[in-house]
Amino acid sequence: MTMNTMPDSFKSVLWSYDFSSCDPWKMKNTIIKNTISYGNLEHWRWIKSFYGAENVKRALDDVSGTSIRSSARKLADLMF
């Protein structure tokens, strides 16, 4: 895996995008938002490791409260 690719497990998180052209840096906020909403603990750990907890927290602060499932948002607020 290079710095511009993500694990194949993210295909389920980014189901509405052409996964082969997803750039983790250019799509950082989208990837974080979708991961929090649709990902599992493995996905969450990856974004925390890849982007860093502070960057994930900043990205979450930039998205509207309704764009992420409320139960997932509460858990993310605790984790990040």
N, C-alpha and C positions, 0 to 999 in steps of 0.2 A: 504494500500500500504506500503510495506516495503522499506528499503533503496536500495534493489536490484531489484526493479520492477519499471516499468513506467506505466503511465496511459494507458488504452486501446486505447485511441485516437491516440497513436503513432503507432498503427498497420499500418495505412495508410502511415506513414512516413518511416517505416522500412519494407515495403512490400516485399522486396527481401530477408529478413532474417527470420529465425525461431523465431518469436516474443517471444515465451515462454522461450527461452534460451538466450535472449538478456540481458546482464548485463550492466547497465548504467555506471558503472565505467570502466569495461574492454573495452567497446566499445565507450567510451566518444567521441573521435574524429569522429567516424563514425556517431554517433547519432547527434552530433552537425552539421556536414556537411549535412546530410540528412534533418535535421530539417530546416536548413537555405534554402536548395534548394526546399523542398517539403512541408514544414509545413506551418501552418497558424499562426496568432498572438498568439493564445492560446498555441501552441507548443513552439513558441519563448519565451513566458513569462515563460513557465515551465523550459526550459533549463537555462534561466537567473536566475531563482529562485533556481534551483537545483545545478547548477555548479558555479554560480556567473558570473557576467559580465566579469571580468578579465580573468577567465578561458576560457570562450567562445571566447573572443578576441584572446587569445593565440592559441587556437585550430584552429581558422580561419586563423591565420597567418601561421600555419604549413601546410595548404592544398594549393595545386596549384590553381591558379586563374581560371583555366578552369574546375575544378571539382565542382564548384558551379555556378548556373545560374548568369549571370552578373547583372541582375536587382536585384536579391535577395542579391547578394554580396554588391551592393551599399547601399541598405537599412540596411543590417547588419552592415556595417562599420559605419553608422550613429547611430545605436542603441547600438552597443557595443564598 
